[in-house]
């Protein structure tokens, strides 16, 4: 149950962090074309996510195995937390372009072309690539079992896709409420959350929360033994 709840949280976080051109393009595609075209576009975006996840999995597998077998190496959390801090600062201060030039020609009635465009657009987003490498590496350390990892990522992507479907079908209401200014406000809020999260990870790397982690682990072991 813990793994599913954590995965749902990451899926929601992904949908929030990556508010940008894709968010507005999905809404405008649903309004101008059809919900089917918007879904195809989103499937292309998710296909790019899956490719990034696969690359991150095979690229960081040896590293995750090493960290798992060498508990002292968990100070890598300090480095990971530092990167989360940097990303949080970027989210707080950055104001990227939220609309793609030539949006009308970007999405067509050709489903295959729309799928490919969504795939390429997401794959060229460096923020997506960095996000997945950080997330996948962390998940592999926490859940080294391949089945647990696949379950986790499956729930993450399903949550992300369901939220995107909500964006598509509520396009009319979202277009009126989510102005560029409000999106930037959301990004600032997410940036603050990432800053706090990064600090927690860094403190964990220095050995803080060790007693809390041990208590939680003992409780889980006792629950498994009683059941």
VENHUZI-V606629 format. One record per backbone hydrogen bond with DSSP energy under -1.0 kcal/mol. CO is the residue of the C=O (numbers start at 1). NH is the residue of the N-H. If there is no record, write none. Layout:
# VENHUZI-V606629
co=CO nh=NH
co=CO nh=NH
This chain:
# VENHUZI-V606629
co=1 nh=5
co=2 nh=6
co=3 nh=7
co=4 nh=8
co=5 nh=9
co=6 nh=10
co=7 nh=11
co=8 nh=12
co=9 nh=13
co=10 nh=14
co=11 nh=15
co=12 nh=16
co=13 nh=17
co=14 nh=18
co=16 nh=19
co=20 nh=24
co=21 nh=25
co=22 nh=26
co=23 nh=27
co=24 nh=28
co=25 nh=29
co=26 nh=30
co=27 nh=31
co=28 nh=32
co=29 nh=33
co=34 nh=38
co=35 nh=39
co=36 nh=40
co=37 nh=41
co=38 nh=42
co=39 nh=43
co=40 nh=44
co=41 nh=45
co=42 nh=46
co=43 nh=47
co=44 nh=48
co=45 nh=49
co=46 nh=50
co=47 nh=51
co=48 nh=52
co=49 nh=53
co=50 nh=54
co=51 nh=55
co=52 nh=56
co=53 nh=57
co=54 nh=58
co=55 nh=59
co=56 nh=60
co=60 nh=64
co=61 nh=65
co=62 nh=66
co=63 nh=67
co=64 nh=68
co=65 nh=69
co=70 nh=73
co=71 nh=74
co=72 nh=75
co=73 nh=76
co=74 nh=77
co=75 nh=78
co=76 nh=80
co=77 nh=81
co=78 nh=82
co=79 nh=83
co=80 nh=84
co=81 nh=85
co=82 nh=86
co=83 nh=87
co=84 nh=88
co=85 nh=89
co=86 nh=90
co=87 nh=91
co=88 nh=92
co=89 nh=93
co=90 nh=94
co=103 nh=107
co=110 nh=114
co=111 nh=115
co=112 nh=116
co=113 nh=117
co=114 nh=118
co=115 nh=119
co=116 nh=120
co=117 nh=121
co=118 nh=122
co=119 nh=123
co=120 nh=124
co=122 nh=125
co=125 nh=129
co=126 nh=130
co=127 nh=131
co=128 nh=132
co=129 nh=133
co=130 nh=134
co=131 nh=135
co=132 nh=136
co=133 nh=137
co=134 nh=138
co=135 nh=139
co=136 nh=140
co=137 nh=141
co=138 nh=142
co=139 nh=143
co=145 nh=149
co=146 nh=150
co=147 nh=151
co=148 nh=152
co=149 nh=153
co=150 nh=154
co=151 nh=155
co=152 nh=156
co=153 nh=157
co=154 nh=158
co=155 nh=159
co=156 nh=160
co=157 nh=161
co=158 nh=162
co=159 nh=163
co=160 nh=164
co=161 nh=165
co=162 nh=166
co=163 nh=167
co=164 nh=168
co=165 nh=169
co=166 nh=170
co=168 nh=171
co=170 nh=174
co=171 nh=175
co=172 nh=176
co=173 nh=177
co=174 nh=178
co=177 nh=179
co=179 nh=183
co=180 nh=184
co=181 nh=185
co=182 nh=186
co=183 nh=187
co=184 nh=188
co=185 nh=189
co=186 nh=190
co=187 nh=191
co=188 nh=192
co=189 nh=193
co=190 nh=194
co=191 nh=195
co=192 nh=196
co=193 nh=197
co=194 nh=198
co=195 nh=199
co=196 nh=200
co=197 nh=201
co=198 nh=202
co=199 nh=203
co=200 nh=204
co=201 nh=205
co=202 nh=206
co=203 nh=208
co=204 nh=207
co=207 nh=210
co=209 nh=213
co=210 nh=214
co=211 nh=215
co=212 nh=216
co=213 nh=217
co=214 nh=218
co=215 nh=219
co=216 nh=220
co=217 nh=221
co=218 nh=222
co=219 nh=223
co=220 nh=224
co=221 nh=225
co=222 nh=226
co=223 nh=227
